[in-house]
Amino acid sequence: MGDSFAISFTVKDYCDATIVIENSQNKIRRHLISGVLGKNPPKPFTADSLSQKVIWDGKDDEGKYIDDIENCHVRVSLGLKPVFEKKLFSTPYKRMGNNAPIICADKSGIYTYEGMGSEFIKHFDHKGDYIKTVYPFPANKIKDVKGLEHTKSLMDGKSYPKKLGYNQATFLTSGSSSGGDCNNHMGGYAASAMAVKNGHLAIAFEGLNRLGTDGSSNGLDFVGPKVSFKVRIRDHDRSIGPTSIAFSPDNKYLYLTGYILKTDFWEFSGDCYHVVYRMEYAKNEAPTVFMGKVETDKGIGDDNKSFCVPTSVDVDDKGRVYVSDFGNHRIQVFQEDGTFLKSIPTNYPSRVIINPKTQEIIVFSMKVIGPSSSVIANKKMDLGKLPATMRNMGTFENPKEGAIEELPIKGGTGAGGWSDNGGQIYQVAINPYSEKESLWAVGRKPTLSTAEFRWSGEGYGSLVGWAASGVRGYNKNNGKWEEFADFGKKALSAVKRVDPPPLGSQRLHFNPSDGHIYVGEDVGFWKSYDELVKINPETGEITLVPIPFDAAALTFWYHDIAYLRTESTVMRFNSKTWKEIPWDYGVEINQVYFQTFSAPRRSTPATSGLPIPGTKPVHWQLGAMSVNAKGNLAVVCYAPTIKPKIDIDKSPYSNKNSSKEEFKLVNYQGRGMPYFINIWDKHGKLIKEDCFPGMPYTDGVGIDNDDNLFVLLGGPRYINEKDKFTEFTETLAKAIPNKAKIITASPRAEIPLPQDQIPKRKPDIIVPAFGNSWIEDAEWLYGGIGHGAQGGCACWHGSFSLDLLGRSFVPEPNQFQVGILDTNGNLIMRVGQYSNADSYGPKSPVPLGGNEIGMMMAYYVDVETDKRLFISDTGNERILSVKLNYEVDVKLPLK
C-alpha cells in the first residue's frame, strides 16, 4: 500500500494516449491521464517525445490508496476510436409540438408533418407502421435536394448543409422556424399545410418548400416563393399562411386557402382572408388570386365568386377545384380556368377531401379557427357545440345527400397563441388504399407565446395528456369507425415519457454509481425538471424517476449521491431512495423549488440545504454545476448586483432560524454581467468564491480533480466582423480559479472600462448585450460549440461534458459532430456526420459507413468516462450511445 508505480511506453508516431488503472471487472479505479502527444501534451506527458513515463501514486480517483493492487491492472490505450453502439429513448410515434400534425394519404401510405423548433415529415404504411423519415433528409438523399444552402466551416474548412433560424434547428425555409425572430421562443414551424401527389410533397406556411417523398426535392428547386402575407397583431407583424393546399392532377398547379389567424388567446378568437390562391408549382412566381378577395370581413360574400371563411381546398382527377365555404354552408366547385360549376349545400364544411380512388366528395364538419367575432355574431355560430361529423356527398357527376356520420375525434382546441395561426384545430385524411378504407385524425393542443406564458401562468410542459393526443387511424366496421392505430399508445409503450421536450431541452446526466444515463426534459418554459428518464445503456430499458423538486440543474457523484439545485439552494440526495443527505454546512429551509409562474408540481423541505448566493436570471437558465472526484462542487450563480445576498428570511424559503450571508463580488473596470462561480467542498464548506469574474451567462461548467474550471460561455468566439458561422455558438474556456477574468468595453459594465485601457488585440468572445469582450489569463479557448442565440436569449441552449480524464466532449452542431479535446485544449478528434433518424448502424435503412455516428441536432452530451459517449440528438428524436474504443489497448497486471 502506498507504493508508486512507473508506467512507461513508446509509440511509433504521435497520437492520443490514455492511461487508467482498472480492477479485475474492468472498472476504472483511477483515471490517470489522456491527451495528444506532441508539442503540447497534458502533464505529466513529456512534450515532443515518443517515449513516455508516468508515475502513479497508488491512489484511486478520490485520493484513497487502493488496497487490492493485486487485482488491478494498468491499461494504456492509443488512438481513440468511437463507434456507434445503439439508439436509446427513440420512437417515430411521439408528437413534437402543439400544432395538430398535418396528415396526407396516397398510394404509398400516410405522411405526417409536425414541428416546434425541430420538425419532421414521416412516412408510415397503411397500417400506421413506420417506414422512413422524409425530413430531415436521408443522408443518402440530401445531395439531391436542389438549392439547399450550404456553408463553409471556420473550424475545419469543409462545407456543411446550413441550419437556419434563431434556434438553428431546420433546413426548411418555408416557415417561422427558419426566421431570426427571438420572440419565437418555442421554435416555430415550417408548415401550416402539406400536400402529397405523384411523388411530390409540398409544404407551405410563410413560403413554399418542394420535396419528394423519397427524401430528395424530386428534381425541383427546394425553395419556392412566398405564399403568405403579414398582418399587424398586438404591435407585431405576423405571417398568415395557408392551412390547406392541394395539387392539380398533373402537379402543374398548387391551390392554397385557409388563410386564418389567431387574434387572441381564446378558442374562437380568429379571423380569415376569404380567398383561394393558385400558383404554378414548379415556378418561383408568387401565387395569384384564383377566387375570392384578399380581405377579412370586407371580403365576405355569398355570390359564386366569393366566400365566407374558406377553410380548405382539394382537386379531383379532372382538375375541378373544390372549396369548403364554411360560413356559407356550401362546397363551391370550379373548373381549372375559374369557371363556376356547382354549389353543394352542406352544414359548416370545415374540410373537403376528394377520395383519390373513388372521386367521392367527403365533407368534414368540425370546430375551426377563422370566423371573426362579427361573423360568429352575424351567422349565429356556436362553434363550441359543433360536433365532429363527416358526409359522403357522392361524386361530381353523381351527387347524393350523404348521411351524417359522427366522428370519434375529440380533444382539439383553438385556444392559445396569437403569435401565429398554428394550423387548424383538427387534421384529417381519408385513405382508400388500405385494406379497409381508413380515416386518420388528430387534434391541436394550445400553442402559447411568451407573453401568454406570463399572462396565463401556463407553460408548455403543463399541458397534460400527450399520450392521449397522438395521431389515430380508424377503420369502418358495421357502419362505425373503430380505432386500429394509436401513435400515442405506441410512443408510450416504447419510451414511457412522450411529452415533447420544450425548447429542445434534453439534458443528459450519467450516474457513475449505477451506470445509467438520466435524461432531464424541462417541465416548461422555466428551465427546470422534476422527472428523470432513467435509461439502462446495456438493455435500453426505461424507467421514469420523479425527483424531490423541480431542479434547475442536477449532477451525480459516487456513493449514490445526487446534487439538485435552484438559484439559491443546493441539496444532496441518495440517488437510489431520493432521501435527503444533509450538508455538514447547511441550513434548514421550509420549501425548495424552482418554478417561476405557478405553484410547483413538486417541492421539498430541506433539513440542511446548502444556501448559495444569487437569484434567477431573466431567462431562468442557470449555468449548471459540476462535482469532481474529490467531491468539490462548482456552482454557477447569478446576481443582479455586485453584492449578492443569501437572505433566507426574505425569500420564499423563509425560516426564522436560517442564517443569512452577504459577500461582495470582485469588482473592476470592465466587469460585465454578474455571473460567478463558487466552489464548496464535499462537506458544504465554501473554499473558493467568484472564481472566474465577469462571465456572461453560461451553459455548462466542469471542475477537474485539480479544481481547474471548464466553462461554456454564452457568447461566440470572435472571428471577424463578417463571418457568421459561429454566430449562434458558444465558447469553452479553461480557467484556473481566481486567475482568469473577462472584461468588456460596454458602457453597461458596473465600472466602465476607459477607452485607453481597451485591449489592442481582437476580442475573444462576443457577449450578448455587452458586445466585444476579452478573456485575460485563461488557459485556452475553443469556439464554435453548443448553442447560444445572440441577442441575450438563452431559452434554447446546450452543454458539454468533462470526463474524469479531463477531456471535454463538445457538441459542434454546425458540423453535425462532437469534438473531443484533451485537458490542454488539443483536439483529439471529431466524431459524427449528418444523418436523419434512419441511420443507426450498418444494418439500418441508410447506413453511413465508418463509425456509423450520425446526427441532425446535438446540443447535449454526457460521458461514461472512457466507456461511452451519450449524445442527445433531438433533431432525430433519439439519444445515441457511442462506444469509446481504441485502436490499441494494452493491459498489464500490477502484481
Summary of the structure (lengths in Angstrom):
residues: 895
radius of gyration: 29.4
end to end distance: 12.1
largest distance: 97.4
contacts: 3296
relative contact order: 0.11
helix: 7%
strand: 42%
